[in-house]
Amino acid sequence: MVAGTGGGPDAVRAEPLIGLANGHWQAPSEGVSLEPYETVAAVMFCLIGSDTLRQALVNAVQLHGDTDTVAALVGGLLGSQLTPNDIRAQLPWSKAVLLPESDDQVVEVSEALGTARAVLSSAQANR
């Protein structure tokens, strides 16, 4: 039970984190959902079970489901501890990534992704 929740909805949502803390977490068979507690548990699972950035990212993608979010968080957390050269050494394919030439394109794409995510979350909530 989560302290202060009285065993209500927050305790149910926290089950993935409790399972992770107890060493019993597994990704759901249908993959990681958009649910924040599950996403955090998946990220922590990948961080704990990996020795390298590459291994952690591969583990994130292999969970299935909302792996782009999990991999982005894993990559951000581990990548922030590395130099650009360390990242390129662990992810040699990263040299082939083509980034937009202007910040305006990044903002436009991120806004579109945020809108798409909100629409998807709303549709799932209305099921």
Secondary structure, DSSP 8 states (H G I E B T S, - for coil): --TTSTTSHHHHHTHHHHHHHTT-----TT-B-S-HHHHHHHHHHHHHT-SSHHHHHHHHHTT-BSHHHHHHHHHHHHHTTS-HHHHHHH-GGGGG----SSHHHHHHHHHHHHHHHHHHHHHHHT-
